[in-house]
Amino acid sequence: MAKFHIKKDDQVIVLAGSDKGRSGKVLKVLVDKERVLIEGINMVSKSTKPSAANPQGGIIKQEAPVHISNVSLIDPKSGKPTRIKIEREGKTVKRIAKKSGEVIK
């Protein structure tokens, strides 16, 4: 099973695709498919049948997953994309931005 440096609630920027350059918050990480769901990015239209929750039915807009290789964490200090390094101190694990050395929550 793959291990990813991106987690839920991280701020990321899209590096490739139609939403290149846009940023948003990670809503969900789909580990088995190597994809992430980002708030407001890769919006698709989906047809829905009428149901109890949505009696009208119709077309709704929702986020579609983006491959994890096409996103990068945003450096908390500079606001630019950065790679991260992992530091372990006993049982605690810290994610540190390579560009600024800032700890990522």
C-alpha distances in whole Angstrom, upper triangle without the diagonal:
4,7,10,13,15,15,18,21,21,24,22,24,24,24,24,26,29,28,28,29,29,27,26,24,20,21,17,13,12,8,8,11,10,13,16,19,22,25,28,26,26,28,29,31,31,34,34,36,38,37,38,36,37,41,41,38,38,36,33,31,28,25,22,19,19,16,14,16,19,19,20,21,25,27,28,31,32,30,29,25,24,21,20,20,18,21,20,24,23,21,21,19,21,20,23,24,25,28,30,28,28,26,23,24
4,6,10,12,13,16,19,18,21,19,21,20,21,21,23,26,25,25,26,26,24,23,21,18,19,16,12,11,7,8,10,8,11,14,17,19,23,26,23,23,26,27,30,30,33,34,36,39,38,39,36,37,41,41,38,38,35,32,30,26,23,21,17,16,13,11,12,16,16,17,18,21,23,25,28,29,27,25,22,20,17,16,16,15,19,19,22,23,20,20,17,19,17,20,21,21,24,26,25,25,23,20,21
4,7,9,10,14,17,15,18,17,19,19,20,21,23,26,25,24,25,24,22,21,19,16,17,15,11,11,8,10,12,10,12,13,17,18,22,25,23,23,26,28,31,31,34,34,37,39,38,39,36,37,41,42,39,38,36,33,30,26,23,21,18,17,14,11,13,16,15,15,15,19,20,22,25,26,24,23,19,18,15,13,13,12,15,15,19,19,17,17,14,15,13,16,17,18,22,23,22,21,19,17,18
4,5,8,11,14,12,14,13,16,16,17,18,20,23,21,21,21,21,18,18,16,13,15,12,9,10,8,11,12,9,10,11,14,15,19,21,20,20,23,25,29,29,32,33,36,38,37,38,35,36,39,40,37,36,33,30,28,24,21,19,15,14,12,8,10,13,12,11,11,15,17,19,22,22,21,19,16,14,12,11,12,11,15,16,19,20,18,17,14,14,12,14,15,16,19,20,19,19,17,14,15
4,7,10,12,10,12,11,14,15,16,18,21,23,21,20,20,19,17,16,14,12,15,13,11,13,11,15,15,12,12,12,15,15,18,21,19,21,24,26,30,30,34,34,38,39,38,39,36,37,40,41,38,37,34,31,28,25,21,20,17,15,13,10,11,13,11,9,9,12,13,15,18,19,17,16,13,11,9,7,9,9,12,14,17,19,17,15,12,11,8,10,11,13,15,17,16,15,13,11,12
4,7,9,7,9,8,11,13,14,16,19,21,18,18,17,16,14,13,11,8,11,10,8,11,10,14,14,11,10,9,11,11,14,17,16,18,20,23,26,27,30,31,34,36,35,36,33,33,37,37,35,34,31,28,25,21,18,17,14,13,12,8,10,12,9,8,7,10,13,14,17,18,16,15,12,12,10,10,12,12,15,17,20,22,19,17,14,13,10,12,12,14,16,18,17,16,14,11,11
4,6,6,9,10,13,15,17,19,21,23,20,20,19,18,15,13,10,7,9,8,7,10,10,14,15,12,11,9,11,11,13,17,16,18,20,23,26,26,30,30,33,34,33,33,30,31,35,35,33,33,30,27,24,20,17,17,14,14,14,11,14,15,12,11,10,12,14,15,18,20,17,18,15,15,14,12,14,14,16,17,20,21,18,16,13,13,11,14,14,17,19,19,19,17,14,11,10
4,6,9,10,14,15,18,20,21,22,19,20,20,17,14,11,8,5,6,6,6,10,11,15,15,14,12,9,9,9,11,15,15,17,19,21,24,24,27,27,30,31,30,30,27,28,32,32,30,30,27,24,21,18,15,15,13,14,15,12,16,16,13,13,11,13,16,16,19,21,18,19,17,17,17,16,18,17,19,20,23,24,21,18,16,16,14,16,17,20,21,22,21,19,16,13,11
4,7,9,13,15,18,20,21,22,19,19,18,16,12,9,6,5,6,8,10,14,15,19,19,17,14,11,10,9,10,13,14,17,18,21,24,25,28,28,31,32,31,31,27,28,32,32,30,30,27,24,21,18,15,17,15,15,17,14,17,17,14,13,11,12,14,13,17,18,16,17,16,16,17,16,18,18,20,21,23,25,22,19,17,16,14,16,16,19,20,20,20,17,15,11,10
4,6,10,13,15,18,20,21,17,17,16,14,10,8,6,6,9,10,10,14,15,19,19,16,14,11,11,10,11,14,14,17,19,22,25,26,30,30,33,34,33,34,30,31,35,35,33,32,29,26,23,19,16,17,15,14,15,13,15,15,11,10,7,8,10,10,14,15,13,13,12,12,13,13,15,16,18,20,22,24,22,19,16,14,12,13,13,16,17,17,17,14,13,9,9
4,7,10,13,16,18,18,15,15,13,11,7,6,5,6,10,12,13,16,18,21,20,17,15,12,12,9,10,12,12,16,18,21,24,26,29,30,33,35,34,35,31,31,35,34,33,32,28,25,22,19,16,17,15,14,15,13,15,14,10,9,6,6,9,9,12,13,9,11,10,11,13,13,16,18,20,22,25,27,25,22,19,16,14,14,13,16,16,16,17,14,14,10,11
4,7,9,12,14,15,12,11,10,9,6,6,6,7,11,12,12,15,17,20,18,15,13,10,11,8,10,12,11,13,16,19,23,25,28,30,33,35,34,35,32,32,35,35,32,31,28,25,21,18,15,15,13,11,12,10,11,10,6,5,4,5,9,10,14,13,10,9,8,10,11,12,16,18,21,23,26,28,26,23,20,18,14,15,13,15,15,16,17,15,15,12,14
4,6,9,11,12,9,8,6,6,4,7,9,10,13,15,15,17,19,21,19,16,14,12,12,9,11,12,10,12,15,19,22,24,28,30,34,35,35,37,33,32,36,35,33,31,27,24,21,18,15,15,14,11,12,11,11,9,6,5,6,6,10,12,14,13,9,8,7,10,12,14,18,20,23,26,29,31,30,27,23,21,17,17,14,16,15,17,19,17,18,15,17
4,6,8,9,6,5,5,6,6,9,11,11,14,15,15,16,18,20,18,15,12,11,11,9,12,12,9,10,13,16,20,22,26,28,32,34,34,36,33,32,35,34,31,29,26,23,19,17,14,13,12,9,10,9,9,6,4,7,9,10,14,16,18,16,13,11,9,12,13,16,20,22,25,28,31,33,32,29,25,23,20,20,17,18,18,20,22,21,21,18,20
4,7,10,8,5,6,8,9,12,15,15,18,18,17,18,19,21,19,16,14,13,14,13,15,15,12,13,16,19,23,25,29,31,35,37,37,39,36,35,38,37,34,32,29,26,22,20,17,16,14,11,10,10,8,5,5,7,10,11,14,17,19,17,14,11,9,11,13,16,19,22,25,28,31,34,33,30,26,24,20,20,17,17,17,20,21,21,22,20,22
4,7,7,5,8,10,12,14,17,16,19,19,18,19,20,21,18,15,14,14,15,14,16,15,12,11,15,17,21,23,27,29,33,36,36,38,35,34,37,36,33,31,27,25,21,19,16,15,13,10,10,11,9,5,8,10,14,15,18,21,23,20,18,15,13,15,16,19,22,25,28,31,35,37,35,33,29,27,24,24,21,21,21,23,25,25,26,23,25
4,5,5,9,10,13,15,17,17,19,19,18,19,20,21,18,16,14,14,14,14,16,14,11,9,12,14,17,20,24,26,30,33,34,36,33,32,35,33,30,27,24,22,19,17,14,13,12,9,10,12,11,8,10,13,16,18,21,23,25,23,20,18,16,18,19,22,26,28,32,34,37,40,38,35,32,30,27,27,24,24,24,27,29,28,29,26,28
4,6,9,9,12,14,17,18,19,20,20,20,23,24,20,19,16,16,15,14,15,13,9,8,10,12,15,18,22,25,28,31,32,35,32,30,33,31,28,25,21,20,16,16,13,13,13,11,13,15,15,11,12,15,18,19,22,24,26,24,21,19,18,21,22,25,28,31,34,37,40,42,40,38,34,32,29,29,26,27,26,28,30,30,30,27,29
4,6,6,9,11,14,15,16,18,18,19,21,23,20,18,15,14,13,11,12,10,7,7,10,12,16,19,22,25,29,31,32,34,31,29,32,30,28,25,21,19,16,14,12,12,12,10,12,14,14,10,10,13,15,16,19,21,23,21,17,16,15,18,20,23,26,28,32,34,37,39,38,35,32,29,26,26,23,24,24,26,28,27,27,24,26
4,6,9,12,15,15,18,19,19,20,22,24,21,18,16,15,15,13,14,13,10,10,13,16,19,22,26,28,32,34,35,37,34,33,36,34,32,29,25,23,19,18,15,15,14,11,13,13,13,9,9,11,14,14,17,19,21,18,15,13,12,15,17,20,24,26,30,33,36,38,37,34,30,28,24,24,21,22,21,23,25,25,25,23,25
4,7,10,14,15,18,20,20,22,23,26,23,20,18,16,16,13,14,13,11,12,15,18,22,25,28,30,34,36,37,38,35,34,37,35,33,31,27,25,21,19,17,17,16,14,15,15,14,11,10,10,12,11,14,16,18,15,12,10,10,14,16,19,23,25,29,32,34,37,36,33,29,27,23,22,19,20,18,20,23,22,23,21,23
4,7,11,13,15,17,18,20,22,25,22,20,17,14,14,10,11,9,8,10,12,16,19,22,26,28,31,33,34,35,32,30,34,32,30,28,24,22,18,16,14,15,15,12,15,15,15,12,10,11,12,11,14,16,18,16,12,11,11,15,17,20,23,26,29,31,34,37,35,32,29,26,23,22,20,21,20,21,23,22,23,20,21
4,7,10,12,15,16,18,20,23,21,19,16,13,12,8,9,9,8,11,13,17,20,23,26,28,31,33,33,34,31,30,33,32,30,28,25,22,18,16,13,15,14,12,14,14,15,12,9,9,9,8,12,13,15,14,10,10,10,13,16,17,21,23,26,28,31,33,32,28,25,23,20,20,17,19,18,19,21,19,20,17,18
4,7,9,12,14,16,19,22,20,18,15,11,10,6,6,7,7,11,12,16,19,21,25,26,29,31,30,31,28,27,31,30,28,27,23,20,17,14,12,13,13,12,14,14,15,13,10,11,10,10,13,13,16,16,12,13,12,15,17,18,21,23,25,28,30,32,30,27,24,22,19,20,18,20,20,20,22,19,19,16,16
4,6,9,11,15,17,20,19,17,14,10,9,6,5,9,9,13,14,17,20,22,25,26,29,30,29,30,26,26,30,30,28,27,24,21,17,15,12,14,13,13,15,13,16,14,11,11,10,10,13,13,16,17,13,14,14,15,17,17,20,21,24,25,28,29,27,24,22,20,17,18,17,20,20,20,21,19,18,14,14
4,6,7,11,13,16,15,13,11,7,6,5,6,10,10,12,14,17,20,21,24,25,28,29,28,29,26,26,30,30,27,27,24,20,17,14,11,12,10,10,12,11,14,13,10,11,10,12,15,15,19,19,16,16,15,16,16,16,19,20,22,24,26,28,25,23,20,19,16,18,17,20,21,22,22,20,18,14,14
4,7,10,13,16,15,14,11,8,5,6,6,10,11,13,13,16,18,19,22,22,25,26,25,25,22,23,26,27,25,24,22,18,16,12,10,11,10,12,14,13,16,16,13,15,14,15,18,18,22,22,19,20,18,20,20,20,22,22,25,26,28,29,26,24,22,21,19,21,21,24,25,25,25,23,21,17,16
4,6,9,12,12,11,9,6,5,7,9,13,13,14,15,17,19,19,22,22,25,26,25,26,23,24,27,28,25,25,23,19,17,13,11,11,9,11,12,11,15,15,13,15,14,17,20,20,24,24,21,22,19,20,20,19,22,21,24,25,27,28,25,23,21,21,19,21,21,24,25,26,26,24,22,18,17
4,6,9,9,8,6,5,6,9,12,15,14,15,17,18,21,21,24,24,27,29,28,29,26,27,30,31,28,28,25,22,20,16,13,12,9,10,10,9,12,13,12,13,13,16,19,20,24,24,22,21,19,19,18,17,19,19,22,23,25,26,23,22,19,19,17,20,20,22,24,25,25,23,21,17,17
4,6,6,6,5,6,8,11,14,17,15,15,17,18,20,20,23,23,26,28,27,28,26,26,30,30,27,27,25,22,20,16,13,11,8,10,9,9,13,14,14,16,16,20,23,24,27,28,25,24,21,21,20,20,22,21,24,25,28,28,25,24,22,22,20,23,23,25,27,28,28,26,24,21,20
4,6,5,7,8,11,14,17,20,18,18,20,21,24,23,26,27,29,31,30,31,29,30,33,34,31,31,28,26,24,20,17,15,11,12,10,9,12,15,14,16,17,20,23,24,28,28,26,25,21,21,19,19,20,19,22,22,26,26,23,22,20,20,19,22,22,24,26,28,27,26,23,20,20
4,6,8,11,13,17,20,22,20,19,21,22,24,23,26,26,29,31,30,31,29,30,33,34,31,30,28,26,24,21,18,15,12,13,11,11,14,16,17,19,20,24,26,28,31,32,29,28,24,24,22,22,23,22,25,25,28,29,26,25,23,24,22,25,25,27,29,31,30,29,27,24,24
4,5,9,11,15,18,20,18,16,18,18,21,21,23,24,27,30,29,31,29,29,32,32,29,28,26,24,22,18,16,13,9,10,8,9,12,14,15,17,19,22,25,27,31,30,28,26,23,23,21,22,23,23,27,27,31,31,28,27,25,25,23,25,25,27,29,31,30,29,28,24,25
4,7,11,13,17,19,16,16,18,19,22,22,25,26,29,32,31,33,31,31,34,34,31,30,27,25,22,19,16,13,9,9,6,6,8,11,11,14,16,19,22,24,27,27,24,23,19,19,18,18,20,20,23,24,28,29,26,25,22,22,20,22,22,23,25,27,27,26,24,21,22
4,7,10,13,15,13,12,15,16,19,19,23,24,27,29,29,31,28,28,31,31,28,27,24,22,19,15,12,10,6,5,4,5,8,9,10,12,14,17,21,22,26,25,22,21,18,19,18,18,21,21,25,26,29,30,27,26,23,23,20,22,21,23,24,26,26,25,24,21,21
4,6,10,12,10,11,13,15,18,19,22,23,26,28,28,29,26,26,30,30,27,26,23,20,17,14,10,9,5,5,6,6,10,10,9,11,12,15,18,20,23,23,20,19,16,17,17,17,20,20,24,25,28,29,27,25,22,21,19,21,20,22,23,25,25,23,22,18,19
4,7,9,8,9,10,12,15,16,19,20,23,25,25,26,23,23,27,26,24,23,20,17,14,10,7,6,5,6,9,9,13,12,11,13,14,16,19,20,24,24,20,20,18,19,19,20,23,23,26,28,30,32,29,27,24,23,21,23,22,24,25,26,27,25,23,20,19
4,6,6,8,10,13,16,17,21,21,25,27,26,27,24,24,27,27,24,23,20,17,14,10,7,8,7,8,11,10,13,12,10,12,12,13,17,18,21,21,17,17,15,17,18,19,22,23,26,28,31,32,30,27,24,23,20,22,20,23,23,24,25,23,22,18,18
4,6,9,9,12,15,16,20,20,24,25,25,26,22,22,25,25,23,22,19,15,12,9,7,10,10,11,14,14,17,15,13,15,14,15,18,18,21,21,17,18,17,20,21,22,25,26,29,30,33,34,32,29,26,25,22,23,22,25,25,25,26,24,23,19,19
4,7,7,10,13,15,18,20,23,24,25,26,22,21,25,24,22,20,17,13,10,8,6,9,11,12,15,16,18,15,14,16,16,16,20,20,23,22,18,19,18,21,23,24,28,29,32,33,36,38,35,32,30,28,25,26,24,27,26,27,29,26,26,22,22
4,6,9,13,15,19,20,24,26,26,28,25,23,27,25,23,21,18,15,11,9,6,8,9,8,12,13,15,12,11,14,15,15,19,20,23,22,18,18,16,19,21,23,26,27,31,33,35,37,35,32,29,27,24,25,23,25,25,26,28,26,26,22,23
4,6,10,13,16,19,22,25,25,27,24,23,26,25,22,20,16,14,10,8,6,6,7,7,11,13,15,12,12,15,17,18,22,23,26,25,21,20,19,21,23,24,28,29,33,35,37,39,37,34,31,30,27,28,26,27,27,29,30,29,28,25,26
4,7,10,13,15,19,21,22,24,21,20,23,21,18,16,12,10,6,5,4,6,9,10,14,16,18,16,16,19,20,21,25,26,28,27,23,23,22,25,26,28,31,32,35,37,40,42,39,36,34,32,29,31,29,31,30,32,33,31,31,27,28
4,6,10,13,16,19,20,23,20,18,21,19,16,14,10,8,6,6,6,6,10,12,15,18,20,18,18,22,23,24,28,29,32,31,27,27,25,28,29,31,34,35,38,40,43,44,41,39,36,35,32,34,32,34,34,35,37,35,34,31,31
4,7,10,13,16,18,20,18,16,18,16,13,10,6,6,5,7,9,10,13,16,19,22,24,21,22,25,27,28,32,32,35,34,30,30,29,31,32,34,37,38,41,43,46,47,44,42,39,38,36,37,35,37,37,39,40,38,37,34,34
4,6,10,13,15,17,16,13,16,14,10,8,5,5,6,7,10,10,14,17,20,23,25,23,24,27,29,30,34,34,37,36,33,33,31,33,34,35,38,39,42,43,46,47,44,42,40,39,37,38,37,39,39,41,42,40,39,35,34
4,7,10,12,16,14,12,13,11,8,6,4,6,9,11,14,14,17,20,23,26,29,27,28,31,32,34,37,38,41,40,36,36,35,37,38,39,42,42,46,47,49,50,47,45,43,42,40,42,41,43,43,44,45,43,42,38,38
4,7,8,12,11,8,10,9,5,5,6,7,10,12,15,15,19,22,25,28,30,29,29,32,33,35,38,39,42,41,38,38,36,39,39,40,43,43,46,47,49,50,46,45,43,43,40,42,42,44,44,45,46,44,43,39,38
4,6,10,10,8,8,8,5,7,9,11,14,15,18,19,22,26,28,31,34,32,33,36,37,38,42,42,45,45,41,41,40,42,43,43,46,46,49,50,52,52,49,47,46,45,44,46,45,47,48,49,50,47,46,42,41
4,7,8,6,5,5,4,7,11,12,15,17,20,21,25,28,31,33,36,35,35,38,39,40,43,43,46,46,42,43,42,44,45,45,48,48,50,51,53,53,50,48,47,47,45,47,46,49,50,50,51,48,47,43,42
4,5,5,5,8,7,11,13,13,17,17,21,22,25,28,31,33,36,35,35,38,38,39,43,42,46,46,42,43,42,44,44,44,47,46,49,49,51,51,48,46,45,45,44,46,46,48,49,50,50,48,46,42,40
4,6,6,9,10,13,16,16,19,19,22,24,26,30,33,35,38,37,36,39,39,40,43,43,46,46,43,44,43,45,45,45,47,47,49,49,51,51,47,46,45,45,44,46,46,49,50,50,50,48,46,42,40
4,6,9,9,12,14,13,16,16,19,21,24,27,30,32,35,34,33,36,35,36,40,39,42,43,39,40,39,41,42,42,44,44,46,46,48,48,45,43,42,42,41,43,43,46,46,47,47,44,42,38,36
4,6,6,9,11,10,14,15,18,20,23,27,30,32,35,33,33,35,36,36,40,39,42,42,39,40,39,41,42,42,45,45,47,48,50,50,47,45,43,43,41,44,43,46,46,47,47,45,43,39,38
4,6,9,12,13,17,18,22,23,27,30,33,35,38,37,36,39,39,40,43,43,46,46,42,43,43,45,46,46,49,48,51,52,53,54,50,49,47,47,45,48,47,50,50,51,51,48,47,43,41
4,6,10,11,15,17,21,23,26,29,33,35,38,36,36,38,39,39,43,42,45,45,41,42,42,44,45,46,49,49,52,52,54,55,52,50,48,48,46,48,47,49,49,50,51,48,47,43,42
4,7,9,12,14,18,20,23,26,29,32,35,33,33,36,36,37,41,41,44,44,40,40,39,42,43,43,46,46,49,50,52,53,50,48,46,46,44,46,45,47,47,48,49,47,45,41,40
4,7,10,13,17,18,22,25,28,30,33,31,31,34,35,36,40,40,43,42,38,39,38,40,41,42,45,46,49,50,52,53,50,48,46,45,43,45,44,46,46,47,48,46,45,41,40
4,7,10,13,15,19,21,25,27,30,27,28,31,32,33,36,37,40,39,35,35,34,37,38,39,42,43,46,47,50,51,48,46,43,43,40,42,40,43,42,44,45,43,42,38,37
4,7,10,12,16,19,22,25,27,25,25,28,29,29,33,33,36,35,32,32,31,34,35,36,39,40,43,44,46,47,44,42,40,39,37,38,37,39,39,40,41,39,38,34,34
4,7,10,13,16,19,22,24,22,21,24,25,26,29,30,33,32,28,28,27,30,31,33,36,37,40,41,44,45,42,40,37,36,34,35,34,36,36,37,38,36,35,31,31
4,7,10,13,16,18,21,19,19,22,22,23,27,27,30,30,26,26,25,27,28,30,33,33,36,38,40,41,38,36,34,33,30,32,31,33,33,34,35,33,32,28,28
4,7,9,13,15,17,15,15,18,19,20,24,24,28,27,23,23,22,24,25,26,29,30,33,34,37,38,35,33,31,30,27,28,27,29,30,31,32,30,29,25,25
4,7,10,12,15,13,14,17,19,21,24,25,29,28,24,24,22,24,24,25,28,29,32,34,37,38,35,33,30,30,27,28,27,29,30,31,32,30,29,26,26
4,7,9,12,11,11,15,16,19,22,24,27,26,23,22,19,21,21,22,25,25,29,30,33,35,32,30,27,26,24,25,24,26,27,29,29,28,27,23,23
4,6,8,7,8,12,14,16,20,22,25,24,21,19,16,18,18,20,23,24,27,29,32,34,31,29,26,25,22,24,22,23,24,26,27,26,25,22,23
4,5,6,7,11,14,17,20,22,25,24,21,19,16,17,16,18,21,22,25,27,31,32,30,28,25,24,21,22,21,22,23,26,26,25,25,21,23
4,5,6,8,11,14,17,19,22,22,19,17,14,14,13,14,17,18,22,24,27,28,26,25,21,20,17,19,18,19,20,22,23,22,21,18,19
4,6,8,11,14,17,20,22,21,19,16,13,13,12,14,16,18,22,24,28,29,28,26,22,21,18,19,17,17,19,22,22,22,22,19,21
4,7,11,13,16,19,21,20,17,15,12,13,13,15,18,20,24,27,30,32,30,28,24,23,19,20,18,18,19,22,23,22,22,20,22
4,7,9,13,15,18,17,14,12,9,10,11,13,16,18,22,24,27,30,28,25,22,20,17,17,15,16,16,19,20,19,19,16,18
4,6,9,12,15,14,11,9,6,7,7,10,13,15,19,22,25,27,26,23,19,17,14,13,11,12,13,15,16,15,16,13,15
4,6,9,12,12,9,8,6,6,7,8,12,14,17,19,22,25,23,20,17,14,11,11,9,11,11,13,13,12,12,9,12
4,6,9,8,6,5,5,6,9,10,14,16,18,21,24,27,25,22,19,16,12,11,9,11,10,11,13,11,12,9,12
4,5,6,5,5,6,6,8,9,12,15,17,20,22,25,24,21,18,14,11,9,6,8,7,7,9,8,9,8,11
4,6,6,8,9,9,12,12,14,16,17,20,22,25,24,20,18,14,12,10,8,11,10,8,10,7,8,7,9
4,6,8,11,11,13,13,16,18,19,22,23,26,26,23,20,16,14,11,9,11,9,7,9,7,10,10,12
4,5,9,9,13,14,17,19,21,24,26,29,29,25,23,19,16,14,10,12,9,8,11,10,13,13,15
4,7,9,12,14,17,20,22,25,27,30,29,26,23,19,16,14,11,13,10,10,13,12,14,12,15
4,6,10,12,16,19,21,25,27,30,29,26,23,20,16,14,10,11,9,10,13,13,15,13,16
4,7,10,14,17,19,23,25,28,28,25,21,18,14,13,9,10,9,11,13,13,14,13,16
4,6,10,13,16,19,22,25,25,22,18,15,11,10,6,6,6,9,10,11,12,11,14
4,7,10,13,17,20,23,22,20,16,13,10,9,6,6,8,10,10,11,12,11,15
4,7,10,13,16,19,19,16,12,10,6,5,5,5,8,10,9,10,9,9,12
4,7,10,13,16,16,14,10,8,6,5,7,6,10,11,9,11,10,10,13
4,7,10,13,12,10,7,6,5,6,9,10,14,14,11,12,10,10,12
4,7,10,10,8,6,5,7,7,11,12,15,15,11,12,10,11,13
4,6,7,6,5,6,9,11,14,15,19,18,15,15,12,14,14
4,6,5,6,8,11,13,17,18,21,20,16,16,14,15,15
4,6,8,11,14,16,20,21,25,24,20,20,17,18,18
4,7,10,13,16,20,22,25,24,21,20,16,17,16
4,7,10,13,17,19,22,21,17,16,13,13,12
4,7,10,13,15,19,18,15,14,11,11,10
4,6,10,12,15,14,11,10,7,7,8
4,7,9,12,12,10,9,6,5,7
4,6,9,8,6,6,4,6,9
4,6,6,5,5,6,7,11
4,6,6,8,10,11,14
4,6,8,11,12,16
4,5,9,11,14
4,7,9,13
4,6,9
4,6
4
